[in-house]
């Protein structure tokens, strides 16, 4: 019972960082990510003092902080030159440290519970909290008592979601949910492909594969961006198949068998619900609208992609292209497209700096954890794919990696070769 409580507590810490929210009872206060960042900062300094470890001036931390500082300065310059008061990304350095330190409590608890931390260990928890978010979406939409319970904890503009008739999870919704779900799918696939120790544990493999399909199905009902993560994940899986590696391992065959079996069950379940339940019929039509349109009309399009075609808006003068207009705001430029909003805000100088920061993360981590290089390339691909639709960045999936220690690194690489 005590072990279950600790697992649930660690899951809550992951959820409050990765899927942060404001408390309904304290709307004027900080959100859970900010609270955890404050706790994480204090906890970090205490651990550093107690263990005589000092501040982790790793290439990842220094590089990330440097890129964030430069990007913040560029945005401040854009705001100043253009005479605006839109500081949306001008404090990105603060956002960077808030994200990074908000994950420290979860990582510290993982270390206390398991001794060492690996990608797979984190994947177990991120998969778990993502499944919770997905299932909560269906419960909120169908069980008024659960909706009232969820709304009493995490604040949501419920009238807005009633108007647009979209699913919302316990503490996330729309594209922010889709981006996070997609990144977890890429992480799950990377662990299933690389962690040889994981492949020996059939229940653990089954747990991650089942989680993959729950997140894919319900997550796509919440936001179709989720599906992009599944596609990237499948590409990673193919790149690790015998077709490209030239080697056949028994453990890989086990994963393939479990994946294929659960895929067949999932597809069968989807077909049954699609044909027998009007509620799921409409949700599945929305989630996989592109496939339905392709089969029925010969075009792989969705209503959202058609709307996005009208939103490609760019600076109208040289200064705008170089340093931007200093305006980001919520739809203030009449576009949701990430590329457009980021360039309109701080020009090509700001956009290139911001983009290079994610190239940096993928390069440093891919080089450090070489067996996982395709996973990090997948994260990098997600960065540039997501910006076609929204301006969200994917820093949240990297946050736990800032706190990995040399002993964790050794175990990660050892399990990749087991």
C-alpha positions, -999 to 999 in steps of 0.1 A, spaced: 0 0 0 28 24 9 46 16 -24 14 23 -43 11 56 -26 46 66 -35 40 56 -71 9 77 -72 27 106 -56 55 105 -82 28 104 -109 12 135 -95 45 153 -95 50 144 -132 15 154 -140 18 188 -123 49 196 -142 42 181 -176 4 188 -176 4 219 -153 -27 237 -143 -41 265 -121 -61 255 -90 -97 265 -92 -96 277 -56 -66 299 -62 -68 314 -97 -47 344 -87 -19 321 -76 9 304 -95 2 272 -115 15 238 -104 45 241 -127 56 273 -110 50 258 -75 71 228 -84 98 249 -99 101 268 -66 101 236 -46 126 221 -71 150 250 -68 150 247 -29 153 209 -31 181 211 -56 202 235 -35 196 213 -4 207 182 -23 237 200 -37 247 211 -2 240 177 13 258 157 -14 285 183 -22 276 180 -59 275 216 -69 255 231 -98 253 208 -128 271 230 -154 267 204 -181 268 212 -218 230 207 -219 223 231 -190 247 257 -202 237 255 -238 200 256 -230 203 286 -207 225 304 -232 201 299 -261 172 309 -238 190 341 -227 199 351 -262 164 345 -274 150 365 -246 173 394 -254 163 393 -291 126 394 -281 132 423 -258 150 442 -286 121 435 -309 96 448 -284 117 479 -278 123 487 -314 87 483 -323 74 501 -292 50 473 -281 44 459 -247 40 423 -257 65 404 -236 51 369 -244 86 354 -252 108 381 -238 111 363 -205 118 329 -221 149 324 -199 126 324 -169 103 299 -186 133 277 -193 143 275 -157 107 271 -146 103 241 -168 136 226 -159 133 230 -121 96 220 -121 108 185 -130 134 182 -102 110 170 -75 97 142 -97 133 132 -106 144 134 -69 115 111 -58 123 87 -86 159 86 -74 148 80 -38 125 52 -49 146 34 -75 182 46 -70 188 54 -107 167 69 -134 164 59 -170 144 70 -200 122 39 -196 115 46 -160 104 81 -169 84 67 -198 64 45 -174 53 75 -155 47 99 -184 27 71 -201 7 66 -169 -2 103 -164 -10 106 -201 -34 77 -200 -50 93 -170 -54 125 -189 -70 107 -218 -94 86 -198 -103 117 -178 -114 134 -211 -140 107 -216 -151 107 -180 -155 145 -180 -176 143 -212 -199 115 -199 -199 116 -160 -212 149 -146 -200 140 -111 -164 135 -124 -166 167 -144 -176 186 -112 -148 169 -93 -122 177 -120 -134 213 -122 -131 218 -85 -94 211 -87 -81 222 -121 -95 254 -137 -109 254 -172 -129 279 -192 -157 254 -194 -180 277 -214 -155 279 -242 -152 241 -245 -189 237 -244 -191 262 -273 -165 245 -295 -177 210 -285 -143 195 -280 -130 170 -254 -109 184 -226 -87 164 -202 -82 168 -164 -56 195 -169 -49 199 -206 -67 203 -239 -65 212 -276 -30 215 -292 -10 218 -259 -25 183 -251 -18 170 -285 18 181 -285 25 165 -251 7 133 -260 27 131 -293 60 135 -275 52 108 -250 44 84 -279 78 91 -294 94 85 -260 75 52 -256 86 40 -291 122 50 -284 123 29 -252 106 -1 -268 131 -1 -297 163 5 -277 160 -7 -241 170 -44 -242 163 -48 -205 128 -36 -211 122 -61 -239 128 -90 -215 99 -79 -193 67 -88 -212 43 -71 -187 62 -38 -190 63 -40 -228 25 -47 -228 19 -18 -205 38 7 -228 22 -7 -259 -13 -5 -244 -6 30 -232 6 39 -267 -28 29 -282 -49 45 -255 -30 78 -259 -31 75 -297 -69 69 -298 -82 91 -271 -55 117 -275 -64 121 -311 -100 127 -301 -87 155 -279 -62 169 -305 -52 154 -338 -16 166 -332 -13 134 -312 -14 114 -344 18 131 -356 37 115 -326 24 81 -336 36 85 -372 71 97 -360 71 67 -335 63 42 -363 91 57 -384 115 52 -355 103 16 -351 109 9 -388 144 25 -386 152 0 -358 138 -30 -377 160 -57 -393 153 -40 -426 176 -12 -416 197 -26 -388 205 -59 -406 203 -78 -373 175 -100 -360 171 -102 -322 147 -125 -303 137 -96 -280 128 -74 -309 105 -102 -322 88 -103 -288 80 -66 -290 68 -70 -325 45 -98 -315 30 -79 -286 27 -47 -307 10 -66 -335 -14 -84 -312 -25 -53 -294 -28 -34 -327 -52 -61 -340 -72 -58 -308 -72 -20 -309 -83 -19 -345 -110 -44 -338 -123 -24 -309 -122 8 -329 -142 -8 -357 -168 -22 -333 -173 12 -315 -174 30 -348 -202 9 -361 -222 4 -329 -219 36 -308 -229 70 -322 -208 88 -296 -176 71 -305 -185 72 -342 -183 110 -341 -152 110 -319 -134 86 -342 -144 105 -373 -129 136 -357 -97 119 -345 -89 102 -378 -106 127 -401 -77 127 -425 -80 89 -432 -117 90 -436 -114 119 -461 -87 100 -479 -108 69 -482 -141 87 -491 -128 116 -511 -92 107 -521 -78 136 -502 -58 134 -469 -71 167 -454 -89 178 -422 -110 208 -414 -81 223 -394 -56 220 -422 -80 237 -446 -84 266 -421 -46 267 -417 -42 273 -454 -57 307 -449 -34 317 -420 0 319 -437 9 355 -428 43 371 -430 60 404 -422 53 432 -447 87 450 -445 124 443 -442 125 453 -405 97 428 -398 116 400 -415 148 408 -396 136 416 -361 99 411 -362 70 433 -352 72 428 -314 36 414 -314 28 378 -305 -4 378 -285 -33 354 -287 -43 355 -324 -34 392 -326 -18 386 -360 -47 365 -373 -28 333 -374 -21 302 -353 7 289 -374 39 287 -353 63 297 -381 43 328 -388 38 339 -352 74 333 -342 88 352 -372 62 380 -368 73 384 -332 111 386 -334 119 381 -371 142 356 -386 169 364 -361 147 353 -332 132 324 -350 166 309 -361 179 313 -326 149 296 -311 150 268 -337 188 262 -332 182 257 -295 162 225 -303 187 214 -329 213 218 -300 192 196 -276 188 169 -302 225 169 -312 239 169 -277 215 143 -263 217 122 -295 255 122 -293 255 114 -255 229 86 -258 239 74 -292 216 43 -293 187 66 -288 197 90 -316 167 83 -338 144 91 -308 161 125 -304 158 131 -342 121 123 -338 118 149 -311 136 174 -334 112 165 -362 83 171 -339 96 206 -332 94 216 -368 62 197 -376 43 212 -347 52 247 -358 31 242 -390 1 243 -367 10 261 -334 39 279 -318 44 255 -289 79 243 -282 88 209 -269 111 218 -240 89 199 -216 100 165 -229 137 173 -223 133 187 -188 140 154 -170 171 148 -190 187 179 -174 188 160 -141 203 127 -152 236 119 -135 266 99 -147 254 68 -130 220 72 -148 238 76 -181 258 45 -176 227 24 -168 208 39 -198 237 29 -222 241 -5 -204 204 -14 -208 206 -4 -245 233 -31 -250 219 -57 -226 
